[in-house]
Amino acid sequence: MCGIVGAVSERNVVPILLEGLQRLEYRGYDSAGLVVGHGGQLERVRSIGRVADLASKCANTSGLIGIAHTRWATHGVPSERNAHPHISKNHVAVVHNGIIENYEILRSRLDAEGYEFTSDTDTEVIAHLINSHYARGNSLLSATQAALAELVGAYAIGVIASDNPDHMICARRGSPLLLGIGIEEHFIASDVSALLPVTRRFVHLEEGDVVEIGRSGYQIYDAESSRVEREIQISELSNESVQLGAYRHYMQKEIHEQPQALADTLESVCNSQSLVPGIFGAEAAQTFAETGSILILACGTSYHAGLVARYWLEEIAGIRCTVEVASEYRYRVSVAEPKTLVVVVSQSGETADTQAALNHAKKNGHDHTLAICNVAESALVRLCKLRMLTRAGPEIGVASTKAFTTQLAALFMLTLVMSKQRGRLSAEQEQKHLHELRHLPAAVQKVLDLEPQIAKLAEQFAGKHHALFLGRGLHYPIALEGALKLKEISYIHAEAYPAGELKHGPLALVDKDMPVISVAPNDALLEKLKSNLQEVRARGGELYVFADAHTHISEADGIHIMQMPEHAGYLSPILHTIPLQLLAYYVALQKGTDVDKPRNLAKSVTVE
């Protein structure tokens, strides 16, 4: 969601701040702003809309210290007055990601103290609260620490003051923030990608950390205000990896990166002759041996990956699996089972709802935890005993593509390891699955070769306002994912159903103006699916079928067939995901929407 960039340097920081914000645009935002300090003054520039609009207003702005922000509205409508940074009495400036839950109580108190509020945000409370402590003679560090002690909620903040041009304060609790290490300059950001042009050396801050940052050094204090050291890590991301290159959009680029992303994710098993629990961590063998059931917690696209994994885990590994929407899980009374392995799935590893669900599960006594995530240094990875990194590389487009298919690959590896651990995987079966995994990147590339035909097919959706997706069994979650992609980026209302549920209600919606998209793998449920498709045609519905070879579903009036390669067995959901991603992408092009930054959505949802 919201993005933070900050810098203290011997050079003008405004270009650094603006480029950092541009690199965080993928997170989703509605306004942007920055503030710099120079000559004992704070100069603030804010703008509604894109970072480019902000940059056009900064031609004469400069400073050696500054903080910047892209805002995704939570408290108060998108407007310049609500955009960050917020300034208290022209003295203390703050940028903030997260939500302050007790801001109304604090606002009433500060209002009584004479502080004037000029926005509807919870963030302005932080600026005034820090200023209140600062005005009593405390250092900027101590004032910030005192203010943070009064806050209830989640935050990542950057703070500067007009009379302190050499130091910046940052802190985090429940929202990601990192420190960038330079030579006689230091930076803060909510994402590594924002700072790749200026450094590859980073410190990933822990929960409760507060940092005082100068040009030549920094000091980190933990939640108890004790001085601590945090490891400096060298980012493996290259500057080029977050560049668009020859592609029209990041989503298109990331769809085409899936063969390599899958190859990188599967490298640990594809270069070996057998599956071992150690790929999930040193304690995995013992943990899996003690596991009696599995609980998967995730949101959005990651939740759909979990739904696919439930079929795999129960059928192949013979272990009971429950999949829960993370944002709902902690708000119901659930029965804790100590032998349950809790698996959290997330692209960013910073999803607030998933973190909260994990913490709730741990409080309920679930000690066995596994993170499947794309970011090695993320909060979810650090909170779990076991981990599996998907190695998809940076995913900039808001609509997840390669993160989803690599999550599926990781969950399939988990299935095979659990199956082997439970004595349900013979040596012959193990080698067969390993062969299929090694072949997966090439199989995905074959599906990507269908792009021109899918682009042509998408033209028929230009005037549509609704769509229905159908799937059965293992592929029903893929129908859900296809519907999600279409509505995310084309704004066409789309729903997905198990095909057998058509006659229990959704069939009432079917007419000539309601396109029906079906996933048709050549599996045991194919004949059942064919009957469901006939129900659609009998009501005048227009069918678009992504069918495996030898399914014997033929083109006809009202039936459009996209021929897929051979059936890929248990890995078929990964292959059938690709054309639905491409369909959504090309329909969005027809609609003229902002593919990489769809309205109202954010990449990393770091608030509840």
C-alpha positions as CSV (number, residue, x, y, z in Angstrom):
1,M,0.0,0.0,0.0
2,C,1.4,3.5,0.9
3,G,5.1,4.0,0.2
4,I,7.7,5.8,2.2
5,V,11.1,7.1,1.0
6,G,13.5,9.2,3.1
7,A,17.1,10.4,2.7
8,V,19.8,12.4,4.5
9,S,22.8,13.2,2.4
10,E,25.4,15.8,1.3
11,R,23.5,16.1,-2.1
12,N,20.1,17.3,-3.0
13,V,17.7,14.5,-2.0
14,V,14.7,15.6,-4.0
15,P,15.6,13.5,-7.1
16,I,16.2,10.5,-4.8
17,L,12.9,10.9,-3.2
18,L,11.0,11.3,-6.5
19,E,12.6,8.3,-8.1
20,G,12.0,6.2,-5.0
21,L,8.3,7.1,-5.1
22,Q,8.1,6.3,-8.8
23,R,9.5,2.8,-8.0
24,L,6.8,2.4,-5.3
25,E,3.9,3.3,-7.6
26,Y,3.0,-0.3,-8.0
27,R,1.9,-0.5,-4.4
28,G,-1.2,1.6,-5.2
29,Y,-1.9,5.2,-4.1
30,D,-4.1,8.2,-4.7
31,S,-1.8,11.1,-3.7
32,A,1.9,11.9,-3.1
33,G,4.0,14.4,-1.3
34,L,7.5,15.2,0.1
35,V,9.0,17.6,2.5
36,V,12.7,18.8,2.7
37,G,14.6,20.7,5.3
38,H,16.9,23.6,4.5
39,G,17.9,26.9,6.1
40,G,15.9,26.1,9.2
41,Q,12.7,25.7,7.3
42,L,10.5,22.8,6.0
43,E,9.3,23.0,2.4
44,R,6.4,20.7,1.6
45,V,5.0,19.8,-1.9
46,R,1.9,17.7,-2.2
47,S,-0.2,16.5,-5.2
48,I,-3.3,14.5,-6.0
49,G,-2.7,11.8,-8.7
50,R,0.6,10.4,-10.0
51,V,4.1,11.0,-8.8
52,A,4.8,12.7,-12.1
53,D,2.3,15.4,-11.1
54,L,4.3,15.9,-7.8
55,A,7.6,16.0,-9.7
56,S,6.3,18.8,-12.0
57,K,5.7,20.9,-8.9
58,C,9.2,20.3,-7.5
59,A,11.4,22.0,-10.1
60,N,12.7,24.6,-7.6
61,T,12.7,22.4,-4.5
62,S,15.9,21.1,-2.9
63,G,17.3,20.0,0.4
64,L,19.9,17.7,2.0
65,I,17.3,15.9,4.1
66,G,13.7,14.9,3.3
67,I,10.9,12.4,3.5
68,A,8.3,11.4,0.9
69,H,5.2,9.4,0.6
70,T,2.6,7.9,-1.7
71,R,-0.8,7.6,0.1
72,W,-3.6,5.1,-0.2
73,A,-6.6,6.6,1.5
74,T,-7.8,5.1,4.8
75,H,-8.8,8.1,6.9
76,G,-10.1,10.9,4.8
77,V,-10.8,11.2,1.1
78,P,-8.0,11.5,-1.5
79,S,-7.1,15.1,-1.4
80,E,-4.1,17.4,-1.2
81,R,-5.0,18.3,2.4
82,N,-5.0,14.7,3.4
83,A,-1.8,13.8,1.5
84,H,1.4,13.2,3.4
85,P,3.8,14.5,4.8
86,H,1.9,16.1,7.7
87,I,3.5,19.0,9.5
88,S,3.0,20.2,13.1
89,K,3.4,24.0,13.5
90,N,5.9,24.2,10.7
91,H,8.3,22.4,12.9
92,V,7.9,18.6,12.8
93,A,7.1,16.6,9.6
94,V,5.9,13.0,9.5
95,V,5.2,10.3,6.8
96,H,3.3,7.2,7.9
97,N,2.1,3.8,6.7
98,G,-0.4,2.0,8.8
99,I,-3.4,2.8,10.9
100,I,-3.5,4.4,14.4
101,E,-6.5,3.0,16.2
102,N,-6.6,5.4,19.1
103,Y,-6.2,8.6,17.0
104,E,-9.6,10.0,18.0
105,I,-8.7,10.1,21.7
106,L,-5.3,11.5,21.0
107,R,-6.8,14.1,18.6
108,S,-9.2,15.3,21.2
109,R,-6.3,15.8,23.7
110,L,-4.1,17.6,21.3
111,D,-6.9,19.8,20.1
112,A,-7.3,20.8,23.7
113,E,-3.6,21.6,23.9
114,G,-4.1,24.1,21.0
115,Y,-2.9,22.0,18.0
116,E,-4.7,22.8,14.8
117,F,-5.7,19.9,12.6
118,T,-5.8,20.6,8.9
119,S,-6.6,17.1,7.6
120,D,-8.9,14.1,8.3
121,T,-6.1,11.7,8.7
122,D,-4.9,9.6,11.7
123,T,-1.3,10.5,10.7
124,E,-1.6,14.2,11.6
125,V,-2.0,13.0,15.3
126,I,1.6,11.5,15.1
127,A,3.1,14.8,13.9
128,H,1.4,16.9,16.6
129,L,2.2,14.3,19.3
130,I,5.9,14.2,18.5
131,N,6.0,18.0,18.4
132,S,4.3,18.1,21.8
133,H,7.1,16.1,23.3
134,Y,9.8,17.8,21.3
135,A,8.6,21.3,22.4
136,R,9.3,20.2,26.0
137,G,13.0,20.1,25.4
138,N,13.3,16.4,24.4
139,S,15.6,15.3,21.5
140,L,13.8,14.4,18.3
141,L,14.7,10.8,19.1
142,S,13.3,10.9,22.6
143,A,10.2,12.8,21.5
144,T,9.5,10.2,18.9
145,Q,9.9,7.4,21.3
146,A,7.6,9.0,23.8
147,A,5.0,9.6,21.1
148,L,5.2,6.0,19.9
149,A,4.6,4.7,23.4
150,E,1.1,6.4,23.3
151,L,0.1,5.0,19.9
152,V,-2.1,1.9,19.4
153,G,-2.1,0.4,16.0
154,A,0.4,-0.2,13.2
155,Y,3.0,2.2,11.8
156,A,6.1,2.8,9.8
157,I,7.1,6.4,10.1
158,G,9.8,8.9,9.0
159,V,10.3,12.1,11.0
160,I,12.3,15.3,10.4
161,A,12.3,18.6,12.2
162,S,13.0,22.1,10.8
163,D,15.7,22.9,13.4
164,N,17.5,19.5,13.1
165,P,18.8,19.3,9.5
166,D,21.3,16.5,10.2
167,H,19.1,13.8,11.6
168,M,16.0,11.8,10.6
169,I,14.1,9.4,12.9
170,C,12.3,6.3,11.6
171,A,10.4,3.5,13.3
172,R,8.2,0.5,12.6
173,R,5.6,-1.7,14.2
174,G,3.3,-3.8,12.2
175,S,4.3,-2.2,8.9
176,P,7.5,-2.8,6.8
177,L,10.4,-0.3,6.8
178,L,14.1,-0.7,6.0
179,L,17.2,1.3,6.2
180,G,19.5,1.9,3.2
181,I,23.2,2.2,3.8
182,G,25.3,4.6,1.7
183,I,28.6,6.5,1.9
184,E,28.0,9.6,3.9
185,E,24.3,9.3,3.2
186,H,21.5,7.0,4.5
187,F,18.0,6.3,3.4
188,I,14.7,4.7,4.5
189,A,12.1,3.0,2.4
190,S,9.2,0.6,2.7
191,D,10.6,-1.5,-0.2
192,V,14.1,-2.4,-1.4
193,S,13.2,-1.5,-5.0
194,A,12.8,2.2,-4.1
195,L,16.5,2.5,-3.2
196,L,18.2,0.2,-5.7
197,P,19.6,3.2,-7.7
198,V,21.4,4.5,-4.6
199,T,22.4,1.4,-2.6
200,R,22.2,-2.4,-2.4
201,R,23.1,-2.5,1.4
202,F,20.1,-2.7,3.6
203,V,19.0,-3.2,7.3
204,H,15.6,-4.8,7.7
205,L,14.2,-3.3,10.8
206,E,12.5,-5.5,13.5
207,E,9.2,-4.9,15.2
208,G,9.4,-1.9,17.6
209,D,12.8,-0.6,16.2
210,V,13.4,3.1,16.3
211,V,16.4,4.5,14.4
212,E,18.2,7.8,14.6
213,I,19.8,8.4,11.2
214,G,22.6,10.9,10.2
215,R,24.8,11.2,7.1
216,S,27.7,9.3,8.6
217,G,25.9,6.8,10.7
218,Y,22.8,5.5,12.5
219,Q,21.8,4.1,15.9
220,I,19.0,1.5,16.2
221,Y,17.0,1.1,19.4
222,D,14.6,-1.8,20.1
223,A,11.1,-1.7,21.6
224,E,12.7,-1.3,25.1
225,S,14.9,1.6,23.9
226,S,18.1,-0.4,24.2
227,R,20.8,0.0,21.6
228,V,20.9,-3.0,19.2
229,E,22.8,-4.1,16.1
230,R,21.0,-5.4,13.0
231,E,22.6,-7.3,10.2
232,I,23.4,-5.4,7.0
233,Q,22.3,-7.5,4.0
234,I,23.2,-7.1,0.4
235,S,20.2,-7.2,-1.9
236,E,20.3,-9.7,-4.7
237,L,17.8,-7.6,-6.7
238,S,19.3,-5.8,-9.7
239,N,18.2,-2.4,-10.8
240,E,17.3,-4.0,-14.2
241,S,15.0,-6.5,-12.6
242,V,12.5,-3.8,-11.7
243,Q,12.7,-2.1,-15.1
244,L,9.9,-2.5,-17.7
245,G,12.2,-3.3,-20.6
246,A,10.5,-4.0,-23.9
247,Y,7.1,-4.9,-22.4
248,R,4.1,-2.6,-22.5
249,H,3.2,-3.2,-18.9
250,Y,4.7,-4.9,-15.8
251,M,1.9,-7.4,-15.8
252,Q,2.7,-8.6,-19.3
253,K,6.4,-8.7,-18.4
254,E,5.7,-10.8,-15.2
255,I,3.4,-13.2,-17.1
256,H,6.3,-13.9,-19.4
257,E,8.8,-14.2,-16.6
258,Q,6.9,-17.3,-15.2
259,P,9.0,-20.0,-16.8
260,Q,12.2,-18.6,-15.3
261,A,10.5,-17.8,-12.0
262,L,9.3,-21.4,-11.8
263,A,12.7,-22.7,-12.7
264,D,14.3,-20.7,-10.0
265,T,11.7,-21.7,-7.4
266,L,12.1,-25.4,-8.3
267,E,15.9,-25.3,-8.5
268,S,16.3,-27.0,-5.1
269,V,14.4,-30.1,-6.2
270,C,15.1,-30.2,-9.9
271,N,18.8,-30.5,-9.3
272,S,18.4,-33.4,-6.9
273,Q,17.3,-37.0,-7.2
274,S,15.0,-37.1,-4.2
275,L,12.7,-34.9,-2.1
276,V,13.9,-33.9,1.4
277,P,12.1,-32.0,4.1
278,G,15.2,-29.8,4.5
279,I,14.1,-27.5,1.7
280,F,11.6,-26.1,4.2
281,G,14.2,-25.6,7.0
282,A,16.4,-27.5,9.4
283,E,13.5,-28.4,11.7
284,A,11.1,-29.5,8.9
285,A,11.6,-33.3,9.2
286,Q,10.7,-33.3,12.8
287,T,7.9,-30.8,12.4
288,F,6.3,-32.7,9.5
289,A,6.6,-36.0,11.4
290,E,4.5,-34.4,14.2
291,T,2.0,-32.8,11.8
292,G,-1.6,-34.3,12.0
293,S,-3.3,-31.6,9.8
294,I,-2.6,-28.5,7.9
295,L,-4.2,-25.0,8.1
296,I,-3.5,-22.6,5.3
297,L,-4.0,-18.8,5.9
298,A,-3.9,-16.3,3.1
299,C,-5.6,-13.5,1.3
300,G,-6.7,-12.8,-2.3
301,T,-4.7,-14.7,-4.9
302,S,-2.6,-16.4,-2.3
303,Y,-5.9,-17.8,-0.8
304,H,-6.7,-19.3,-4.2
305,A,-3.3,-21.0,-4.2
306,G,-4.2,-22.5,-0.8
307,L,-7.5,-23.8,-2.2
308,V,-5.6,-25.7,-5.0
309,A,-3.1,-27.1,-2.4
310,R,-6.0,-28.5,-0.3
311,Y,-6.9,-30.9,-3.2
312,W,-3.2,-31.9,-3.5
313,L,-2.5,-32.4,0.2
314,E,-5.7,-34.4,0.9
315,E,-5.5,-36.6,-2.3
316,I,-1.7,-37.1,-2.6
317,A,-0.4,-36.8,1.0
318,G,-3.6,-38.0,2.7
319,I,-3.6,-35.2,5.3
320,R,-6.5,-33.1,6.3
321,C,-6.2,-29.5,5.1
322,T,-8.3,-26.4,5.9
323,V,-7.9,-23.2,4.0
324,E,-9.0,-19.9,5.7
325,V,-9.3,-16.3,4.5
326,A,-6.7,-14.7,6.8
327,S,-8.8,-11.5,7.4
328,E,-11.7,-13.7,8.8
329,Y,-9.8,-16.4,10.7
330,R,-8.9,-14.4,13.8
331,Y,-12.4,-13.1,14.3
332,R,-14.1,-16.4,14.9
333,V,-13.7,-18.9,17.7
334,S,-11.7,-21.8,16.3
335,V,-10.6,-25.1,17.8
336,A,-6.8,-25.2,18.1
337,E,-5.1,-28.5,17.3
338,P,-1.4,-28.5,18.5
339,K,-0.4,-30.9,15.8
340,T,-1.6,-28.6,13.0
341,L,1.0,-27.1,10.7
342,V,0.0,-23.5,10.0
343,V,1.0,-22.4,6.5
344,V,0.9,-18.7,5.7
345,V,1.1,-17.8,2.0
346,S,2.0,-14.2,0.8
347,Q,3.8,-12.5,-2.0
348,S,5.2,-9.7,0.0
349,G,5.3,-11.3,3.5
350,E,4.0,-8.1,4.9
351,T,0.2,-8.6,4.4
352,A,-1.3,-7.2,7.6
353,D,-4.3,-9.6,7.7
354,T,-2.1,-12.7,7.2
355,Q,0.4,-11.5,9.9
356,A,-2.5,-11.0,12.3
357,A,-3.9,-14.4,11.5
358,L,-0.5,-16.0,12.1
359,N,-0.1,-14.3,15.4
360,H,-3.6,-15.4,16.4
361,A,-2.8,-19.0,15.5
362,K,0.4,-18.9,17.5
363,K,-1.5,-17.5,20.5
364,N,-3.9,-20.4,20.2
365,G,-0.9,-22.8,20.6
366,H,0.0,-23.5,17.0
367,D,3.8,-23.8,17.3
368,H,4.4,-25.4,13.9
369,T,4.5,-22.6,11.3
370,L,5.6,-22.4,7.7
371,A,5.8,-19.3,5.5
372,I,5.6,-19.6,1.7
373,C,6.7,-16.2,0.5
374,N,8.6,-14.2,-2.2
375,V,10.5,-11.9,0.1
376,A,13.3,-13.4,2.2
377,E,13.5,-10.6,4.8
378,S,9.8,-10.1,5.2
379,A,7.9,-10.2,8.5
380,L,6.1,-13.5,7.8
381,V,9.3,-15.3,7.0
382,R,10.9,-14.0,10.3
383,L,7.8,-15.0,12.3
384,C,7.7,-18.6,11.1
385,K,9.9,-21.6,12.1
386,L,10.0,-23.0,8.6
387,R,10.1,-21.2,5.2
388,M,9.9,-21.8,1.5
389,L,11.0,-18.9,-0.7
390,T,9.2,-18.7,-4.1
391,R,12.0,-16.8,-5.9
392,A,9.6,-15.1,-8.3
393,G,11.7,-11.9,-8.2
394,P,10.1,-8.5,-7.8
395,E,6.5,-8.4,-8.8
396,I,5.5,-4.8,-9.7
397,G,2.0,-5.2,-11.3
398,V,-0.7,-5.1,-8.6
399,A,-2.5,-8.1,-10.1
400,S,-0.4,-11.0,-9.0
401,T,0.8,-13.4,-11.7
402,K,4.2,-15.1,-11.3
403,A,3.8,-14.9,-7.5
404,F,0.7,-17.1,-7.8
405,T,2.2,-19.8,-10.0
406,T,5.4,-20.0,-7.9
407,Q,3.3,-20.3,-4.8
408,L,1.5,-23.3,-6.4
409,A,4.9,-24.8,-7.2
410,A,6.0,-24.4,-3.6
411,L,2.8,-25.9,-2.3
412,F,3.1,-28.9,-4.6
413,M,6.6,-29.5,-3.3
414,L,5.2,-29.3,0.2
415,T,2.6,-31.9,-0.8
416,L,5.2,-34.3,-2.2
417,V,7.4,-34.0,0.9
418,M,4.5,-34.5,3.2
419,S,3.4,-37.5,1.1
420,K,6.9,-39.0,1.2
421,Q,7.2,-38.4,5.0
422,R,3.9,-40.3,5.5
423,G,4.9,-43.2,3.4
424,R,2.5,-42.5,0.6
425,L,5.0,-41.7,-2.2
426,S,6.8,-44.6,-3.8
427,A,10.2,-44.1,-5.4
428,E,8.7,-44.5,-8.8
429,Q,6.1,-41.9,-8.1
430,E,8.7,-39.5,-6.7
431,Q,10.8,-39.7,-9.8
432,K,7.7,-39.2,-12.0
433,H,6.7,-36.0,-10.1
434,L,10.3,-34.7,-10.2
435,H,10.3,-35.2,-14.0
436,E,7.0,-33.3,-14.3
437,L,8.4,-30.4,-12.2
438,R,11.6,-30.2,-14.3
439,H,9.4,-30.0,-17.4
440,L,7.0,-27.4,-15.9
441,P,8.9,-24.2,-17.1
442,A,8.9,-25.5,-20.7
443,A,5.2,-26.5,-20.5
444,V,4.4,-23.0,-19.3
445,Q,6.3,-21.5,-22.2
446,K,4.2,-23.5,-24.6
447,V,1.0,-22.0,-23.1
448,L,2.6,-18.5,-23.4
449,D,3.0,-19.1,-27.1
450,L,-0.9,-18.9,-27.3
451,E,-0.7,-15.2,-26.5
452,P,-1.6,-13.9,-30.1
453,Q,-4.8,-16.1,-30.2
454,I,-5.8,-15.0,-26.7
455,A,-5.3,-11.4,-27.6
456,K,-7.6,-11.9,-30.5
457,L,-10.2,-13.7,-28.3
458,A,-10.1,-10.8,-25.9
459,E,-11.5,-8.4,-28.5
460,Q,-14.9,-10.1,-28.1
461,F,-15.0,-8.9,-24.4
462,A,-14.6,-5.2,-25.2
463,G,-18.3,-4.4,-24.7
464,K,-19.0,-6.9,-21.9
465,H,-19.9,-5.9,-18.3
466,H,-20.2,-9.3,-16.6
467,A,-18.5,-12.7,-17.0
468,L,-18.9,-16.1,-15.4
469,F,-16.0,-18.5,-14.8
470,L,-16.4,-22.2,-14.4
471,G,-14.2,-25.0,-13.2
472,R,-14.5,-28.4,-11.4
473,G,-12.4,-30.0,-8.7
474,L,-8.8,-29.0,-8.7
475,H,-9.5,-26.3,-11.3
476,Y,-12.3,-24.6,-9.5
477,P,-9.8,-22.3,-7.6
478,I,-8.3,-21.5,-11.0
479,A,-11.7,-20.3,-12.2
480,L,-11.8,-18.1,-9.0
481,E,-8.4,-16.7,-9.8
482,G,-9.4,-16.0,-13.4
483,A,-12.4,-14.1,-12.3
484,L,-10.4,-12.1,-9.8
485,K,-7.8,-11.2,-12.5
486,L,-10.5,-10.0,-14.9
487,K,-12.3,-7.8,-12.4
488,E,-9.1,-6.5,-10.9
489,I,-7.7,-4.9,-14.1
490,S,-10.6,-4.7,-16.6
491,Y,-13.3,-3.7,-14.1
492,I,-15.7,-6.3,-15.6
493,H,-17.8,-7.9,-12.9
494,A,-16.8,-11.5,-12.9
495,E,-17.8,-14.4,-10.7
496,A,-16.6,-18.0,-10.5
497,Y,-18.5,-21.2,-9.6
498,P,-17.9,-24.9,-9.5
499,A,-19.5,-25.9,-12.8
500,G,-21.8,-28.3,-11.0
501,E,-23.4,-25.4,-9.1
502,L,-24.7,-23.8,-12.3
503,K,-28.2,-25.2,-11.9
504,H,-28.3,-24.2,-8.2
505,G,-28.6,-20.5,-9.1
506,P,-26.0,-18.9,-11.4
507,L,-27.7,-20.3,-14.5
508,A,-30.4,-17.6,-14.1
509,L,-27.7,-15.1,-15.1
510,V,-26.8,-16.8,-18.4
511,D,-27.8,-15.1,-21.6
512,K,-26.1,-14.0,-24.9
513,D,-24.5,-11.0,-23.1
514,M,-22.9,-13.1,-20.3
515,P,-19.7,-14.7,-21.5
516,V,-18.9,-18.0,-19.8
517,I,-15.3,-18.9,-19.5
518,S,-14.5,-22.5,-18.6
519,V,-11.3,-24.4,-17.7
520,A,-11.5,-27.8,-19.3
521,P,-8.7,-30.1,-18.4
522,N,-8.7,-33.7,-19.7
523,D,-9.2,-35.2,-16.3
524,A,-11.7,-37.5,-14.5
525,L,-14.3,-34.7,-14.3
526,L,-14.3,-33.8,-18.0
527,E,-17.5,-35.6,-18.9
528,K,-19.3,-33.9,-16.0
529,L,-18.0,-30.6,-17.1
530,K,-19.2,-31.1,-20.7
531,S,-22.7,-31.6,-19.4
532,N,-22.5,-28.4,-17.5
533,L,-21.3,-26.6,-20.6
534,Q,-24.3,-27.9,-22.5
535,E,-26.5,-26.3,-19.8
536,V,-25.0,-23.0,-20.8
537,R,-25.5,-23.4,-24.5
538,A,-29.1,-24.5,-24.0
539,R,-29.7,-21.1,-22.4
540,G,-28.0,-19.1,-25.2
541,G,-24.8,-18.5,-23.3
542,E,-21.6,-17.8,-25.2
543,L,-18.8,-20.2,-24.2
544,Y,-15.1,-19.6,-24.1
545,V,-13.3,-22.9,-23.3
546,F,-9.7,-23.4,-22.5
547,A,-9.4,-27.1,-23.3
548,D,-6.6,-29.7,-23.1
549,A,-5.7,-31.8,-26.1
550,H,-8.0,-34.8,-26.8
551,T,-11.0,-33.4,-24.8
552,H,-13.1,-33.6,-27.9
553,I,-14.8,-30.3,-27.3
554,S,-15.4,-28.8,-30.8
555,E,-15.8,-25.3,-32.0
556,A,-19.4,-24.5,-32.8
557,D,-21.8,-21.6,-32.9
558,G,-21.4,-19.9,-29.5
559,I,-18.6,-22.2,-28.5
560,H,-15.0,-20.8,-28.8
561,I,-12.2,-23.2,-28.1
562,M,-8.6,-22.2,-27.0
563,Q,-6.6,-25.4,-27.5
564,M,-4.2,-26.1,-24.6
565,P,-1.3,-28.5,-24.7
566,E,-1.5,-32.0,-23.2
567,H,-3.0,-32.5,-19.8
568,A,-0.3,-31.9,-17.1
569,G,-1.9,-34.1,-14.4
570,Y,-1.7,-32.6,-10.9
571,L,0.3,-29.6,-12.3
572,S,-2.5,-28.7,-14.7
573,P,-3.8,-25.8,-12.6
574,I,-0.5,-24.0,-13.1
575,L,-0.8,-24.3,-16.9
576,H,-4.5,-23.3,-17.0
577,T,-3.7,-20.2,-14.9
578,I,-1.6,-18.7,-17.7
579,P,-4.3,-18.2,-20.4
580,L,-6.6,-16.6,-17.9
581,Q,-3.9,-14.1,-16.9
582,L,-3.4,-13.3,-20.6
583,L,-7.1,-13.0,-21.2
584,A,-7.5,-10.5,-18.3
585,Y,-4.5,-8.5,-19.6
586,Y,-5.8,-8.2,-23.1
587,V,-9.4,-7.5,-22.1
588,A,-8.0,-4.7,-19.9
589,L,-6.1,-3.3,-23.0
590,Q,-9.4,-3.3,-24.9
591,K,-11.1,-1.5,-22.0
592,G,-8.2,1.1,-21.8
593,T,-7.7,0.7,-18.0
594,D,-4.5,1.2,-16.0
595,V,-3.3,-2.4,-16.1
596,D,-0.5,-2.1,-13.6
597,K,-2.2,0.2,-11.2
598,P,-5.9,-0.6,-11.1
599,R,-8.1,1.8,-9.3
600,N,-8.7,1.5,-5.5
601,L,-6.2,-1.4,-5.2
602,A,-2.8,-1.7,-3.6
603,K,0.0,-4.3,-4.1
604,S,1.0,-4.9,-0.5
605,V,-2.0,-4.5,1.8
606,T,-0.3,-3.5,5.0
607,V,-3.3,-2.3,6.9
608,E,-6.3,-4.2,8.2
